[in-house]
């Protein structure tokens, strides 16, 4: 089929008659011999990439997790102020001294790498049929609605309230269980701090949204080298649906955060988590803390692997602005109440497009 010829420099007869289907993994596409350009379905419109980029040295705030658990009231009060400022000014922050061993963080990255290195046939065993399937893998984000495909393979696995894991690679399950348990503990303490920084009781969010049964999943992303990185995106600008996402990655950069209308490169501190406020903190805070657009760019040399751990309410929890933060004259509710499961299905069944899902539940009457 001649359709494959434009993106192969010296196509063999086999490559001309076996054009990769739309659902082919990016890993297998990137490994095609002689690949010098990308198929049109991976090329983003110019305006998607052509936004102001800042090379400024302004850095994402850093939160010392050990101060959140400190018995020193002055130390804890100071970090709560810093946490509130980070949520309000950036929506992103680095988390250091969190207690999760670096060896464990490296182990889960290598376990995910091992999954992506399985054969195409082995990975197909775990293709999900529904957005709430506990295990799913694939390419792009949602190929049924994506008009342009992303230069990205993914694995999504529900970790809590019920733990799931693919049975390949062999060590994946044990590593994922230990890692997700430790990360969930960190996330709940940070969410408690966010609750206090809003002027609420520390356990308000935890109890109101039943975080004991809150949804936690592991989302591993695989971004192989791209021969035309300026034309493609690993993930387009989007916000996260959960309350709080904690992310780690290998040593390859690629995440950019929108700040003051410009894209900022994220340079993670070694052995840190990158945390970001999700849509449901924005809803609960009635817009005081906003989820922030971020995107993944790709390069032509190295494979980037990132692992995001979104932490959300229980699926049946109804999320609305906290009543204690509202004043119906000066600060009326800006978002409609919605069950988390319904929001998740709305977001997962739509194309990844900025904050379009959150905008759909904003109260237009105020």
MORAPE-V997853 format. One record per residue. N is the residue number from 1. RES is the residue in three letters. PHI is phi in degrees with one decimal (none if undefined). Layout:
# MORAPE-V997853
N_RES_PHI + N_RES_PHI
This chain:
# MORAPE-V997853
1_UNK_none + 2_UNK_-67.1 + 3_UNK_-60.6 + 4_UNK_-84.9 + 5_UNK_-59.4 + 6_UNK_-60.7 + 7_UNK_-111.8 + 8_UNK_-122.3 + 9_UNK_-72.0 + 10_UNK_-134.7 + 11_UNK_-66.3 + 12_UNK_-79.9 + 13_UNK_-61.4 + 14_UNK_-64.6 + 15_UNK_-68.5 + 16_UNK_-71.6 + 17_UNK_-105.4 + 18_UNK_-132.9 + 19_UNK_-61.3 + 20_UNK_-57.7 + 21_UNK_-67.2 + 22_UNK_-58.0 + 23_UNK_-91.9 + 24_UNK_-57.2 + 25_UNK_-65.2 + 26_UNK_-63.7 + 27_UNK_-58.2 + 28_UNK_-69.9 + 29_UNK_-66.3 + 30_UNK_-65.2 + 31_UNK_-89.9 + 32_UNK_-61.5 + 33_UNK_-61.4 + 34_UNK_76.5 + 35_UNK_-71.0 + 36_UNK_-121.1 + 37_UNK_-145.9 + 38_UNK_-107.5 + 39_UNK_-61.0 + 40_UNK_-56.5 + 41_UNK_-69.2 + 42_UNK_-100.4 + 43_UNK_-91.5 + 44_UNK_-83.1 + 45_UNK_-55.3 + 46_UNK_-55.1 + 47_UNK_-69.3 + 48_UNK_-72.3 + 49_UNK_-102.4 + 50_UNK_-92.1 + 51_UNK_-117.1 + 52_UNK_-55.1 + 53_UNK_-119.2 + 54_UNK_-107.7 + 55_UNK_-98.2 + 56_UNK_-63.1 + 57_UNK_-87.4 + 58_UNK_-58.8 + 59_UNK_-113.1 + 60_UNK_-63.5 + 61_UNK_-59.4 + 62_UNK_-118.1 + 63_UNK_-113.8 + 64_UNK_-85.3 + 65_UNK_-59.2 + 66_UNK_-61.8 + 67_UNK_-75.1 + 68_UNK_-68.4 + 69_UNK_-103.8 + 70_UNK_-73.7 + 71_UNK_-88.8 + 72_UNK_-84.2 + 73_UNK_-61.4 + 74_UNK_-67.8 + 75_UNK_-63.1 + 76_UNK_-70.7 + 77_UNK_-60.8 + 78_UNK_-65.0 + 79_UNK_-72.1 + 80_UNK_-66.1 + 81_UNK_-64.3 + 82_UNK_-63.3 + 83_UNK_-65.2 + 84_UNK_-62.4 + 85_UNK_-62.6 + 86_UNK_-63.8 + 87_UNK_-65.9 + 88_UNK_-80.1 + 89_UNK_-89.0 + 90_UNK_-119.7 + 91_UNK_78.6 + 92_UNK_-133.8 + 93_UNK_-161.4 + 94_UNK_-84.4 + 95_UNK_-117.4 + 96_UNK_-114.3 + 97_UNK_54.0 + 98_UNK_-90.8 + 99_UNK_88.9 + 100_UNK_-83.5 + 101_UNK_-61.2 + 102_UNK_-61.3 + 103_UNK_-62.6 + 104_UNK_-70.1 + 105_UNK_-66.0 + 106_UNK_-68.0 + 107_UNK_-64.9 + 108_UNK_-72.6 + 109_UNK_-63.5 + 110_UNK_-70.2 + 111_UNK_-65.0 + 112_UNK_-69.1 + 113_UNK_-58.7 + 114_UNK_-60.6 + 115_UNK_-63.9 + 116_UNK_-66.9 + 117_UNK_-87.5 + 118_UNK_-62.7 + 119_UNK_-66.1 + 120_UNK_-57.9 + 121_UNK_-65.0 + 122_UNK_-65.2 + 123_UNK_-68.1 + 124_UNK_-63.6 + 125_UNK_-60.2 + 126_UNK_-110.8 + 127_UNK_-67.2 + 128_UNK_-80.7 + 129_UNK_-101.7 + 130_UNK_-139.2 + 131_UNK_-65.3 + 132_UNK_-105.2 + 133_UNK_-62.7 + 134_UNK_-68.2 + 135_UNK_-133.2 + 136_UNK_-151.8 + 137_UNK_-140.3 + 138_UNK_174.3 + 139_UNK_-126.9 + 140_UNK_61.1 + 141_UNK_-133.3 + 142_UNK_-143.2 + 143_UNK_-64.2 + 144_UNK_-75.5 + 145_UNK_-123.7 + 146_UNK_-70.9 + 147_UNK_-79.9 + 148_UNK_-121.6 + 149_UNK_-87.8 + 150_UNK_-91.8 + 151_UNK_-82.1 + 152_UNK_-162.9 + 153_UNK_-105.3 + 154_UNK_-140.8 + 155_UNK_-135.3 + 156_UNK_-119.8 + 157_UNK_-137.1 + 158_UNK_-69.4 + 159_UNK_-112.7 + 160_UNK_-159.6 + 161_UNK_-78.4 + 162_UNK_-114.1 + 163_UNK_-86.8 + 164_UNK_-129.1 + 165_UNK_-162.7 + 166_UNK_-65.3 + 167_UNK_-87.9 + 168_UNK_-135.2 + 169_UNK_-62.9 + 170_UNK_-58.6 + 171_UNK_-85.4 + 172_UNK_-60.2 + 173_UNK_-59.9 + 174_UNK_-63.2 + 175_UNK_-65.6 + 176_UNK_-64.2 + 177_UNK_-62.9 + 178_UNK_-65.7 + 179_UNK_-65.1 + 180_UNK_-65.3 + 181_UNK_-64.8 + 182_UNK_-66.5 + 183_UNK_-68.1 + 184_UNK_-63.1 + 185_UNK_-61.9 + 186_UNK_-62.9 + 187_UNK_-61.6 + 188_UNK_-67.6 + 189_UNK_-69.9 + 190_UNK_-65.1 + 191_UNK_-62.3 + 192_UNK_-61.3 + 193_UNK_-63.3 + 194_UNK_-62.3 + 195_UNK_-58.7 + 196_UNK_-65.7 + 197_UNK_-65.9 + 198_UNK_-83.6 + 199_UNK_89.4 + 200_UNK_-96.5 + 201_UNK_-63.4 + 202_UNK_-57.7 + 203_UNK_-93.2 + 204_UNK_-59.8 + 205_UNK_-65.0 + 206_UNK_-57.4 + 207_UNK_-81.2 + 208_UNK_-64.5 + 209_UNK_-112.0 + 210_UNK_51.3 + 211_UNK_-69.6 + 212_UNK_-58.8 + 213_UNK_-110.6 + 214_UNK_-65.8 + 215_UNK_-78.4 + 216_UNK_-125.9 + 217_UNK_-137.8 + 218_UNK_-99.3 + 219_UNK_-120.7 + 220_UNK_-96.6 + 221_UNK_-120.3 + 222_UNK_-123.6 + 223_UNK_-117.1 + 224_UNK_-76.2 + 225_UNK_-56.2 + 226_UNK_-121.4 + 227_UNK_-67.2 + 228_UNK_-132.4 + 229_UNK_-62.4 + 230_UNK_-70.7 + 231_UNK_-101.9 + 232_UNK_-115.5 + 233_UNK_-135.3 + 234_UNK_-71.1 + 235_UNK_-146.5 + 236_UNK_-79.6 + 237_UNK_-56.0 + 238_UNK_-159.4 + 239_UNK_-110.4 + 240_UNK_-94.1 + 241_UNK_-79.9 + 242_UNK_-76.5 + 243_UNK_-81.3 + 244_UNK_-149.1 + 245_UNK_-113.5 + 246_UNK_-113.9 + 247_UNK_-127.6 + 248_UNK_-126.7 + 249_UNK_-153.6 + 250_UNK_-74.3 + 251_UNK_-79.0 + 252_UNK_-91.8 + 253_UNK_-78.5 + 254_UNK_171.4 + 255_UNK_-85.9 + 256_UNK_-127.2 + 257_UNK_-116.3 + 258_UNK_-84.8 + 259_UNK_-140.9 + 260_UNK_54.8 + 261_UNK_79.4 + 262_UNK_-128.2 + 263_UNK_-89.8 + 264_UNK_-115.8 + 265_UNK_-68.3 + 266_UNK_-95.3 + 267_UNK_-112.8 + 268_UNK_-63.5 + 269_UNK_-74.3 + 270_UNK_-53.4 + 271_UNK_61.6 + 272_UNK_-114.3 + 273_UNK_-101.2 + 274_UNK_-96.6 + 275_UNK_-107.4 + 276_UNK_-141.7 + 277_UNK_-71.9 + 278_UNK_-98.9 + 279_UNK_-55.3 + 280_UNK_-80.5 + 281_UNK_-73.7 + 282_UNK_-61.0 + 283_UNK_-64.1 + 284_UNK_-62.1 + 285_UNK_-84.0 + 286_UNK_57.7 + 287_UNK_91.2 + 288_UNK_-65.5 + 289_UNK_-105.6 + 290_UNK_-108.7 + 291_UNK_-66.7 + 292_UNK_-119.2 + 293_UNK_-67.0 + 294_UNK_-145.9 + 295_UNK_-149.0 + 296_UNK_-115.0 + 297_UNK_-100.0 + 298_UNK_-119.5 + 299_UNK_-134.0 + 300_UNK_-104.3 + 301_UNK_-124.8 + 302_UNK_-124.9 + 303_UNK_-86.2 + 304_UNK_-103.4 + 305_UNK_-121.7 + 306_UNK_-126.5 + 307_UNK_-129.1 + 308_UNK_-100.2 + 309_UNK_-121.7 + 310_UNK_-71.6 + 311_UNK_-122.8 + 312_UNK_-121.1 + 313_UNK_-65.0 + 314_UNK_-63.7 + 315_UNK_-58.6 + 316_UNK_-92.5 + 317_UNK_-73.0 + 318_UNK_-93.5 + 319_UNK_-105.0 + 320_UNK_-149.2 + 321_UNK_-55.5 + 322_UNK_-62.5 + 323_UNK_-59.3 + 324_UNK_-68.2 + 325_UNK_-95.8 + 326_UNK_-98.3 + 327_UNK_-138.7 + 328_UNK_-66.6 + 329_UNK_-95.1 + 330_UNK_-101.2 + 331_UNK_-144.8 + 332_UNK_-70.3 + 333_UNK_-61.3 + 334_UNK_-97.0 + 335_UNK_-133.7 + 336_UNK_-81.3 + 337_UNK_-67.8 + 338_UNK_-155.4 + 339_UNK_-67.8 + 340_UNK_-58.2 + 341_UNK_-59.8 + 342_UNK_-66.3 + 343_UNK_-65.1 + 344_UNK_-62.9 + 345_UNK_-66.4 + 346_UNK_-63.0 + 347_UNK_-69.9 + 348_UNK_-75.8 + 349_UNK_-96.2 + 350_UNK_-107.3 + 351_UNK_-71.2 + 352_UNK_-72.4 + 353_UNK_-145.6 + 354_UNK_57.9 + 355_UNK_-114.9 + 356_UNK_-62.2 + 357_UNK_-67.4 + 358_UNK_-63.8 + 359_UNK_-62.8 + 360_UNK_-72.8 + 361_UNK_-110.3 + 362_UNK_-69.9 + 363_UNK_-79.7 + 364_UNK_-80.4 + 365_UNK_-85.9 + 366_UNK_-90.0
